Amino acid sequence: MENWLKDVDKCGLPGKFKAWIYQHGILPRLLWPLLVYSVPSSTVEAMERTINSFLRRWMGVPKSFTSLGLYCTGSKLQIPLRSLTEEYKVTKARKVIMLRDSRDEKVREAGVQVNTGRKWRADKAVEEAEARLRHSDIVGNVAHGRLGFGCVTRSQWSKASAKDRRTQVQEEIRRMEEESRLTRAVTLRKQGKWLNWEGEPQRKLTWNAIWTMESDRLSFLLKSVYDVLPSPTNLVTWGLAEKPDCKLCGRPANLEHVLSSCRTALSDGRYRWRHDRVLASIADHLDQARKAQKTTNKGPSFISFVRAGEEGAKAKRACGILGTATDWRMEADLKKQLKFPQEITVTNQRPDIVLWSAASKQVVMVELTVPWEERIEESFERKREKYQALTDTCTEKGWKAWCFPVEVGCRGFPAQSLWRTFSRLGVTGQVRKRAISVVARETESASLWLWRKREKKWIGGHRAVD
């Protein structure tokens, strides 16, 4: 294994390609000997520590980067890497079931023991997994979030076939391993802070997404999520600096301060520049959805008769709020100061995006915030209260009004409010998914630029000087 890793490390490929070679080349070749031979779990854990050292270097993260960031499937940011220890445990559990439940009576009665050392025993793990599955049958299907009864289905252990039971046990072993990783994450004061994020869905990076990402952007994303960037506070902790002061304002500076809370950066317009880049991306997708509604309801409508026994074409229903009218107009608070449409009401408030339809007397307000991820729920409530009076005023004047506060975390994590807003307005399916991906990429790129220029004076726009 070490020879394979060293050979891959010597090649001239970028680090993300080396990680792909490990995932699809080295790891599958290790599983067969781990299945056949009696290898203790402590030896496998030592092998994984060696693998982690190479993966950290290839992914552009420091040695202090936790292995949870490489393999955890319950974190806010997931990358498509598999843990050797997890695959080893699943492999050994499969071997136990294959020998115990074999169709050959002699194999079943041979009493073959699967030796995995004293630290972890495969037979005990299989018994625990089966007990958990039987308990799940007693509990039944549990609905999460806003899902109704019957939306979550699972195959029951008591009614499953032998093959399905083997698959369920392996998946339960994976869940048990993930639970142990999340338990470890709770003990991490800095690198486990993503457990406090509320309002953001999990973000899964596929290999296709990683191919399109620049190496420095991928490295910045991983380091920022787990707070291992060389911020002034971290440098003092690591013994590489004497004072944790910000070069701009002189206050103690951690990563949150640099990306979201520096008063000098706020007064210089750095955060406003990032906000406008993200807003321009959202406004562009909403403008495309608005223009798409103008092509509907053109020309005379005809009645199509349907013969007996045949099914007629289903009528197209309006998709979202934008689908209820064709005369939508839009203004965004970009480049020039936005003025709220006076035909609706007179106010000094300026939402970031305003869409209105005079024919149907509807108005939609979108207010964007790019906060620190742990303050997303707070930002949502603050902006909703801020524009509640304006929404009520529009309603009193006979307009049907909506106000959608949306948040995008400064490290590129769109909140659930942005997904809901696109859906309510009629941007759904793959179009919504691509739009969210573009918004996340714009936020990451802007925050990466702010991080690079954290010690330089801001002239205007994205220009910085020493």
C-alpha positions in Angstrom: 0.0 0.0 0.0 2.8 2.4 0.9 4.5 1.7 -2.4 1.3 2.4 -4.3 0.8 5.7 -2.5 4.4 6.8 -3.1 4.2 6.0 -6.8 1.0 8.0 -7.1 2.5 10.8 -5.1 5.5 11.0 -7.4 3.4 11.4 -10.6 2.8 14.9 -11.9 -1.0 14.9 -11.6 -2.8 17.5 -9.5 -3.7 16.4 -6.0 -7.4 15.9 -6.6 -6.6 13.4 -9.4 -4.3 11.5 -7.0 -7.1 11.3 -4.5 -9.3 9.9 -7.3 -6.7 7.2 -8.0 -6.7 6.2 -4.4 -10.5 6.0 -4.2 -11.0 4.0 -7.4 -7.6 2.3 -7.8 -5.8 1.6 -4.5 -8.8 1.2 -2.1 -10.6 -1.6 -4.1 -7.3 -3.5 -4.4 -6.9 -3.5 -0.6 -10.3 -4.9 0.2 -9.7 -8.4 -1.2 -6.7 -9.3 1.0 -8.5 -7.7 3.9 -11.4 -10.0 3.3 -9.4 -13.1 2.9 -6.6 -12.8 5.5 -6.9 -12.3 9.3 -5.8 -8.7 9.7 -6.5 -7.0 13.1 -8.4 -3.7 13.1 -5.5 -1.9 14.8 -3.3 -2.7 11.8 -6.0 -1.3 9.4 -6.3 1.9 11.5 -2.5 2.3 11.2 -2.8 1.9 7.5 -5.5 4.5 7.3 -3.4 7.0 9.2 -0.8 6.6 6.5 -3.4 7.1 3.8 -4.7 10.2 5.6 -1.3 11.8 5.5 -1.2 11.5 1.7 -4.8 12.6 1.2 -4.3 15.7 3.3 -1.4 16.7 1.1 -3.2 15.9 -2.1 -6.3 17.9 -1.0 -4.3 20.9 0.1 -5.1 20.8 3.8 -2.7 20.9 6.8 -1.6 18.0 8.9 -3.9 19.2 11.7 -7.0 18.7 9.4 -9.2 16.1 11.1 -9.9 12.9 9.3 -13.6 13.5 9.8 -13.4 16.1 7.0 -12.2 13.4 4.6 -14.8 10.6 5.4 -17.7 12.0 7.4 -21.0 11.6 5.5 -23.1 13.5 8.1 -21.1 16.8 8.0 -22.2 19.9 6.2 -19.5 19.4 3.5 -19.0 15.9 2.2 -16.3 14.8 -0.3 -16.5 11.4 -2.1 -13.8 9.6 -0.2 -14.2 6.3 1.6 -12.6 5.3 4.8 -10.4 2.2 4.8 -11.5 1.3 8.3 -15.1 1.6 7.4 -14.7 -0.6 4.3 -12.7 -3.1 6.3 -15.5 -3.4 8.9 -18.2 -3.8 6.2 -16.1 -6.4 4.5 -15.5 -8.5 7.6 -19.2 -8.2 8.5 -20.1 -9.5 5.1 -17.8 -12.4 5.6 -19.4 -13.3 8.9 -22.8 -13.4 7.3 -21.7 -15.3 4.3 -20.2 -18.1 6.4 -23.0 -18.2 9.0 -25.9 -18.2 6.5 -24.2 -20.2 3.7 -26.5 -22.6 1.8 -23.9 -25.3 2.3 -24.5 -27.1 5.6 -20.9 -28.1 6.0 -19.8 -24.5 5.7 -22.3 -23.4 8.3 -21.2 -26.1 10.7 -17.5 -25.6 10.1 -17.3 -23.0 12.8 -14.9 -20.7 10.9 -14.0 -17.7 13.1 -13.4 -14.3 11.5 -10.5 -12.9 13.5 -10.3 -9.1 13.6 -8.3 -8.6 16.8 -9.4 -7.6 20.3 -10.3 -4.0 19.6 -13.2 -4.7 17.3 -15.0 -8.0 16.7 -16.9 -8.6 13.5 -19.3 -11.2 15.0 -20.3 -8.8 17.8 -20.8 -6.0 15.3 -23.1 -8.1 13.2 -25.2 -9.1 16.3 -25.5 -5.4 17.3 -26.5 -4.4 13.7 -29.2 -7.1 13.6 -30.5 -6.0 17.0 -30.7 -2.4 15.8 -32.6 -3.5 12.7 -35.1 -5.6 14.6 -35.6 -2.5 16.9 -36.2 -0.4 13.8 -39.1 -2.7 12.8 -40.7 -2.1 16.2 -40.3 1.7 15.9 -41.5 1.8 12.3 -40.8 4.6 9.8 -39.9 7.9 11.3 -40.8 11.1 9.3 -38.2 13.9 9.3 -38.9 17.6 8.8 -42.1 18.4 6.9 -42.5 15.0 5.3 -45.9 13.5 5.9 -46.8 10.0 6.9 -45.9 7.4 4.2 -43.3 9.6 2.5 -40.4 7.6 4.2 -40.3 3.9 3.4 -37.8 1.2 4.2 -37.7 -2.5 3.8 -38.5 -4.4 7.1 -35.9 -6.8 8.6 -38.6 -9.4 9.3 -39.8 -9.5 5.7 -36.5 -9.1 3.9 -34.8 -11.9 2.0 -31.4 -13.3 2.8 -29.7 -11.0 0.3 -31.6 -8.0 1.5 -30.7 -8.7 5.1 -27.0 -8.9 4.2 -27.3 -5.5 2.5 -29.1 -4.0 5.5 -26.5 -5.3 8.0 -23.7 -3.7 5.9 -25.5 -0.4 5.7 -26.2 -0.5 9.5 -22.4 -1.1 10.1 -21.8 2.1 8.0 -24.3 4.0 10.1 -22.7 2.8 13.3 -19.3 4.0 12.0 -20.8 7.3 11.1 -22.3 7.7 14.5 -18.9 7.2 16.1 -17.4 9.9 13.8 -20.1 12.4 14.8 -19.5 11.6 18.4 -15.8 12.5 17.8 -16.9 15.7 16.0 -18.7 16.9 19.1 -15.4 16.8 21.1 -13.6 19.1 18.5 -13.9 22.7 19.7 -12.8 24.3 16.4 -13.2 21.8 13.7 -16.5 20.6 14.9 -18.3 24.0 14.9 -20.2 23.0 11.8 -22.5 21.1 14.1 -23.9 24.4 15.2 -25.0 25.5 11.7 -28.7 25.7 11.3 -30.7 26.4 8.2 -28.2 25.1 5.7 -28.6 21.7 3.9 -25.7 19.4 3.5 -23.5 20.0 0.6 -22.1 17.0 -1.3 -19.1 17.5 -3.6 -19.1 15.0 -6.4 -16.0 14.1 -8.5 -17.5 16.1 -11.4 -17.8 19.1 -9.2 -14.2 18.7 -7.9 -12.8 18.4 -11.4 -14.2 21.9 -12.2 -12.8 23.5 -9.0 -9.4 25.1 -8.9 -7.1 23.5 -6.4 -6.8 26.7 -4.3 -10.6 27.1 -4.2 -11.1 23.5 -3.1 -8.4 23.9 -0.4 -9.9 27.1 0.8 -13.4 25.5 1.1 -12.1 22.6 3.1 -9.9 24.7 5.4 -12.6 27.4 6.0 -15.3 24.9 6.9 -13.1 23.2 9.5 -11.4 26.5 10.5 -7.8 25.5 9.8 -6.9 28.6 7.8 -3.9 30.6 9.1 -6.0 33.3 10.7 -4.3 35.5 13.3 -5.9 33.6 16.1 -4.9 30.2 14.7 -1.3 31.5 14.1 -1.1 32.4 17.8 -2.5 29.0 18.8 0.1 27.2 16.5 2.9 29.3 18.0 3.7 31.1 14.7 2.7 34.6 15.8 2.7 36.7 19.0 -0.5 38.8 18.6 -3.9 37.7 17.1 -4.6 41.2 15.9 -6.3 42.1 12.6 -4.0 44.1 10.2 -7.0 46.3 9.3 -8.7 47.2 12.5 -6.4 46.0 15.2 -8.9 43.8 17.0 -8.4 40.1 17.7 -9.2 38.3 14.5 -10.4 34.8 13.9 -11.8 33.4 10.6 -15.2 34.8 11.4 -13.8 38.2 11.9 -11.9 38.2 8.6 -14.8 37.0 6.5 -17.8 38.6 8.2 -17.1 40.9 11.2 -14.3 43.3 10.5 -15.5 46.9 10.8 -12.8 48.3 8.6 -13.6 45.7 5.9 -17.3 46.7 6.2 -16.7 50.4 5.9 -14.3 49.8 2.9 -17.1 48.1 1.0 -15.5 44.6 0.9 -18.5 42.8 2.2 -20.8 44.9 0.0 -18.7 43.9 -3.0 -19.2 40.2 -2.1 -22.9 40.8 -1.5 -23.4 42.4 -4.9 -21.6 39.6 -6.7 -23.9 37.0 -5.0 -27.0 39.3 -5.6 -26.1 39.7 -9.3 -26.1 35.9 -9.7 -29.5 35.5 -8.0 -31.0 38.4 -10.0 -29.7 36.9 -13.2 -31.5 33.6 -12.6 -34.7 35.3 -11.5 -34.6 37.5 -14.5 -34.4 34.5 -16.8 -37.4 33.0 -15.1 -39.3 36.2 -15.4 -38.6 36.5 -19.1 -39.6 32.9 -19.7 -43.2 33.8 -18.5 -43.6 36.3 -21.4 -43.7 33.5 -24.0 -46.9 32.0 -22.4 -50.5 32.9 -23.1 -49.8 34.3 -26.6 -52.4 34.0 -29.4 -56.0 32.6 -29.3 -56.8 29.5 -27.3 -58.7 26.6 -28.9 -60.7 23.8 -27.5 -59.3 20.4 -28.2 -62.0 17.7 -28.3 -61.1 14.2 -27.0 -62.6 11.0 -28.3 -64.3 8.5 -26.1 -61.8 6.3 -24.3 -58.8 8.6 -24.9 -57.0 10.8 -22.5 -56.7 14.5 -23.3 -53.5 16.5 -22.9 -53.1 17.7 -19.4 -53.4 21.5 -18.9 -50.3 23.2 -17.9 -50.6 24.7 -14.4 -48.8 27.9 -13.4 -45.5 27.0 -11.8 -44.8 29.2 -8.8 -45.6 32.8 -8.3 -44.0 34.0 -11.5 -46.3 31.6 -13.5 -49.4 33.6 -12.5 -48.7 36.6 -14.7 -46.8 37.5 -17.9 -46.1 41.2 -17.2 -43.5 40.9 -14.5 -41.0 43.7 -14.1 -37.9 43.5 -12.0 -35.4 45.9 -10.3 -32.3 45.0 -8.4 -30.2 47.1 -6.1 -27.1 46.9 -8.3 -25.0 49.6 -9.9 -27.6 52.2 -9.1 -29.7 52.8 -6.1 -33.0 50.9 -6.2 -36.2 52.9 -5.9 -39.3 51.0 -4.7 -42.0 51.2 -7.4 -44.1 54.3 -6.6 -47.2 52.8 -8.2 -47.2 50.3 -5.3 -46.3 52.6 -2.3 -43.8 55.3 -1.3 -41.1 54.1 1.1 -37.4 54.7 1.9 -36.7 50.9 2.2 -34.8 49.3 -0.5 -35.1 45.5 -0.9 -32.3 43.9 -2.9 -34.7 42.6 -5.6 -38.3 43.7 -6.4 -40.6 41.9 -8.9 -44.0 43.3 -9.5 -47.0 42.7 -11.9 -49.3 45.6 -12.4 -52.0 43.5 -14.1 -52.4 41.0 -11.3 -51.3 43.5 -8.6 -48.6 41.2 -7.1 -45.2 42.2 -5.7 -42.3 40.0 -4.6 -39.4 41.3 -2.5 -36.1 39.4 -2.1 -33.6 40.5 0.5 -30.1 38.9 0.5 -27.7 38.4 3.4 -24.3 36.8 3.3 -23.6 36.1 7.0 -21.4 33.8 9.0 -23.0 30.3 8.8 -23.8 30.2 12.5 -25.9 33.4 12.2 -28.1 32.4 9.3 -31.2 31.9 11.4 -30.6 35.2 13.2 -30.2 37.0 9.9 -33.4 35.5 8.5 -35.5 36.7 11.5 -34.0 40.1 11.5 -34.7 40.7 7.8 -38.2 39.3 8.0 -39.0 41.7 10.8 -37.4 44.6 8.9 -39.7 44.3 5.9 -42.8 43.1 7.6 -44.2 46.7 7.8 -43.5 47.3 4.1 -45.3 44.0 3.2 -48.3 45.0 5.3 -48.4 48.4 3.6 -48.5 46.8 0.2 -51.3 44.5 1.3 -53.3 47.4 2.6 -53.0 49.1 -0.8 -54.6 46.1 -2.6 -51.4 44.3 -3.6 -50.6 40.7 -2.9 -47.1 40.9 -1.4 -44.4 38.4 -0.5 -41.1 39.1 1.2 -38.4 36.4 0.9 -35.3 36.9 3.1 -32.6 34.6 1.7 -29.2 33.8 3.1 -26.0 32.4 1.6 -23.2 31.6 4.1 -20.0 33.4 3.5 -18.2 30.1 2.9 -20.5 29.2 0.1 -23.4 27.4 1.8 -26.8 28.5 0.5 -29.4 28.3 3.2 -32.7 26.5 3.0 -34.4 29.8 2.6 -32.8 30.3 -0.9 -34.0 26.9 -2.0 -37.5 27.6 -0.8 -37.6 31.1 -2.5 -36.6 29.7 -5.9 -39.2 27.0 -5.6 -42.0 29.4 -4.6 -41.1 31.7 -7.5 -41.2 28.8 -10.0 -37.5 27.9 -10.4 -37.4 24.2 -9.8 -35.7 21.0 -10.8 -32.4 21.0 -12.4 -32.7 24.7 -13.1 -32.8 25.4 -9.4 -30.0 23.1 -8.7 -27.7 24.7 -11.2 -28.7 28.2 -10.0 -27.8 27.3 -6.4 -24.5 25.8 -7.6 -23.6 29.1 -9.4 -24.5 31.1 -6.3 -22.4 29.0 -4.1 -19.4 29.3 -6.5 -19.7 33.1 -6.6 -19.8 33.3 -2.8 -16.7 31.0 -2.5 -14.7 32.9 -5.1 -15.6 36.3 -3.4 -14.7 35.1 0.1 -11.5 33.6 -1.2 -10.5 36.9 -2.7 -11.4 38.7 0.6 -9.2 36.2 2.4 -6.3 36.8 0.1 -6.5 40.6 0.5 -7.2 40.5 4.3 -4.0 42.5 5.1 -4.2 45.0 2.2 -6.0 48.3 1.7 -9.2 48.2 -0.3 -9.3 50.8 -3.1 -12.7 49.9 -4.6 -14.3 47.0 -6.3 -12.0 44.1 -6.0 -8.8 46.1 -6.2 -6.3 46.0 -3.3 -2.9 47.5 -2.8 -0.1 46.9 -0.3 
